[in-house]
């Protein structure tokens, strides 16, 4: 069950990095905070993140990834962004995906570690990523 090799779960690191990129995406934060996608804006963001992870898990394709994000921004959140941020977000995620695939989690780590500590914890909890050093020895 546990990764016996180097103890690093690259796929979970990638997922954490992806969530961190979304959290730092100013336009998406505004859209969610202001409910531009309707009352379920937060769920829509979550759905998009899961769709991205699913796409890259099944059939990694950078163009499909960018299309997915574009479509969600326009259809889901009714945003017309001329700041190129959907593409930047997509490419950041793609680069992290490629890095993690090659066993390099530095880019995913960096973006995650740039977040406030409580947000980092929230994300690592969601993806089930625990640091070997900080893993509690006893429950409770």
DACOR-V177656 format. One line per field, one symbol per residue. burial: + if it has 9 or more other C-alpha atoms within 8 Angstrom, else -. A space follows every 10 residues. Layout:
BEGIN
burial = ???
END
This chain:
BEGIN
burial = ---------+ -+++++++++ +++-+--++- ++--+++--- +--++--++- -++-++---- -+--++-+++ ++++-+++-- ----+++-++ ++++-++-++ +--++-+++- +++-+----+ --+++-+-+- ----------
END
